[in-house]
Each structure stands twice: as C-alpha cells, then as structure tokens.
Amino acid sequence: MRIKDVRAHCDIPCAVYDPGVAQYAALSVLRFLDLIAEMPEEVNSKKDLAHLNRLVQQKEDHAIEVKDAVRTIWGDYFKDPHMEKFPEIHTLAHSIMMTASKCKQDIDRQNGVDLLEKVNRFAEIFWSTKDVQTEIKKSLNPPHTDMVVPILGD
C-alpha cells in the first residue's frame, strides 16, 4: 500500500488533519441539548440535578472541542491557495467559534443545529481542498442528523 499525500495539524508536522473530530463534537453538542430538553422542567432530586450538571458539562466540553478542532485546522492547515479558493473560510471559522460559544451559553437546540451545519460546511471545504468528494449521510448516532462525509476510495 502506498500513501499518496500526507498533511499535518502540528508544527512538526505529523501529517494528520480531519474535521471529523469537530463534526463528532458538534453532533454531541446537539445530542446533549436534546437530552437536557428531555429532562423534567423542575429538577426535584439531587440525582436529577447531578445528571443535569453532567449533561451541561459535557455539552460545554464538546463545544470547546469543536472550537479547538476547527481552530487547529483553520490556523495550521489552510494556506493562501485554499483561502483564495474558499474566501468564506475566515468568516465561517469565526462563525463556528461564535456559535459554539452560544451552545455553551444557552440550551437552545437551534444553536446546536446551526453549529453542526456550519461544521459540516467547514468539513466540505476541507475535503474539497484535498480533492476529495463528499456526500451527505445520516449519522448512525442520535440525533441521526445529516453529516458531510468524504467518499473514500481504495
């Protein structure tokens, strides 16, 4: 087997970039928002309060993970030729950061939907810079939303 092309996300470089981490984290944010919404409006026990606290903490941790993954790819991978071809990448990356912050600050499901849509667009652009076609597939994980995925060859 021959590796065709190698890229990296660190200063060494190690040659590994993949927006899948950000997509998985954004999907998780949306799932945690759904789980929070499923809880009773009034929390009447320490057990429920502890459960709510864990859900909120995980939602926020995954929102941070989205920001970290996108920031790494945007800052380390995207170069001038990519930015010339996709001038929206700066605005999109910034918008992802702002939307991930909204997901941390609130429990509005629409923020999670918006975050995943933006991260999917980011992934679509990323794979395009590598001349890899993408397709939309339903996530096998709840909430079973659309995910942009690379079409992998042999």
Secondary structure, DSSP 4 states (H G I P E B T S, - for coil): --------SSSS------THHHHHHHHHHHHHHHHHHHS-SS--SHHHHHHHHHHHHHHHHHHHHHHHHHHHIIIII--HHHHHH-TTHHHHHHHHHHHHHHHHH---HHHHHHHHHHHHHHHHHHHHHTT--EEEEE-SSTT--EEEEE----
